[in-house]
Amino acid sequence: MNTNTTPLAGIVAELTSVTPKQAATTIALIDSGATIPFIARYRKEATGALDEVKIADIATQYARLQELEARKATILKTIEEQGALTDELRKKIEHTYDSSTLEDLYLPYKPKRRTRAQKAKELGLEPLAKIIFAQRGGDIEQLAQGYVNDKVASADDALQGARDIIAEWVADDAEVRDAVRNVFRRSADVTTKLVKGHEEDAAKYADYFDRSENLSRCPSHRVLAMMRAEREGFIRINVAPEDTTGITNRLNRKYVRGNSPASRCVEEAVEDAYDRLIAPSIATEILSEAKEKADTEAIRVFADNLRQLLLAAPLGAKRVLALDPGFRTGCKVVCLDEHGQLKHHSVIFPHPPHPDVMAAEAEIRNLCNKYKIEAIAIGNGTASRETESFVRNLKLDAQIFVVSEDGASVYSASATAREEFPDEDVTVRGAVSIGRRLIDPLAELVKIDPKSIGVGQYQHDVDQTRLRDQLRITVESCVNSVGVDLNTASYHLLSYVSGVGPQLAKNIVDYRTENGSFTSRDELHKVPRLGPKAFEQCAGFLRVRKGSNPLDNTGVHPERYKLVARMAKDAGVSVETLIADHAVRHSINLHKYVTEEVGMPTLTDIISYLDRPGLDPRQRAVEFRFAEGVNTIDDIRTGMELPGIVSNITAFGCFVNIGVHQDGLVHISQLADHFVKDPNEVVHLGEHVTVRVIDVDTARKRISLKKL
């Protein structure tokens, strides 16, 4: 493999804290079309066993630098067309890898809207500005008088125009901008002020009415909240160092020489350059940087939560009765077989305003008997607690689970749902989704836009392209870490498999429909448009259970089948026996099989895959019960200790569902008796926890909790 694919590898290595060789090799693999899951699992020797997170970081930085290189090319071309490109400037641009510095270098040559300085130049005042800027003495008033004409009314107007030109020269100085930028990065405060007349409407932003703090230390969620409040017109944000004396003194030392009238004129221009041109521009830039940093953190939190949700414990192949609770419209009931196929749907009315409890009880008992129901899934929305109590009182021989409804309504109205259930209405589709989430959360949730699943923080405020890309990477990572059954997986699940994508997923399903179940991974070669590269990328993540080759139900990649066969032959057993016999596998001397291409990381992984064929790394779902008699926020009292389920994790703590239709907040300071930097260190999504009620604000529907 050519690992000298790009001169950017060294920069990427520095930015991502890997070796230049690791960066170059990973970039070469990415450029060859390899996916992040494939590289992480099957090219460990090449990358030095980098994990998915680090590989994704390398891919992101590489893409950013490629965009920067394209921007450089545009800038160089523009300056060259102006006849202003010197060898020194070209060298500076070509060796710049910071976007802010690059734009500073380009600023003097960048086409601008008609500025005050440009107007002054059009009036012929640039020679006057150059004379004043040189500060060689002389009577500048008399000098300016020579520029008075039918377009310049007075010497004062001429001097003002000269100052405008000087101010723009100062503002376009890359060194000046960089120096000011560094001061802002270190010491700028972000200050908020309430827009008068919005006190009532902006009540939820009360914490930001009149606030000031160092921007570099402002938490990401607070930055996003302030920016949302400003966008909605409730507050105004200002970014500036508390004391700007040091900046102006530094600028004066650079530009002002002596105390002549010309020097004082330059000093005025420098002050104007800072106040009118530099400070507002740098403030916008620094706030944008803070927003980007906040976006990164919010997207990370969202991705972490999504990963935990997608990898939540499945119940497995069980027959499930699912209920989508409701009061006025009743509870929608569906029965699913162990494969998640819809067998029955109906509606019961166990609650006011039109209760028919006896009929509802009879319907549930009858359905449980008829379809041999093993588990009951209840949506966690409206009437959830009441429905759970109703079902538990029936004393059925089935486990009962409360399942998140987030995104179910989005799925039920989607093209996917219409395709799956063209003859059913949205209420039936929603109930099916609830039941299938219990059987296999991953297989069901991949059908829904991740942004609709409800585990994000300020998800509509962050960069939507970055969010979409990161969430797709997360879904792909989860799908490939679990593995996919080639003969049962839906089109949606297959589309996230490494190297597959939507079109090949459709082709796989179409081939399966026309030809029946796959009998081997090798049969994938017969799928239209699934070529050698796609096969290389996807085969290891697809499983064929009870196929012609037992290795097809393991994580061993087909490219290593001959190696496994050799191991079996050397051990004097068949491949089937090698998979079945733990003692034989672990008697193998792996060092015997090390080559330049296959090292110990791959060999160790192979034995691990043989140890656990068809492995699903997820745990199994465990039944949970909310506290009896606690159904609404009015039932909660300070000091209560309650069971709950972690429903969302943020940078400032986690939310816990305690069964009262309003999740409570465990602030990060209440997660443990020691300092917690990241809530994910202490809790995970879906975890069963016990919490103590610290405070209840019924009016604002806020519940404060402490994790025990």
Summary of the structure (lengths in Angstrom):
residues: 708
radius of gyration: 32.7
end to end distance: 53.6
largest distance: 105.2
contacts: 2253
relative contact order: 0.07
helix: 54%
strand: 12%
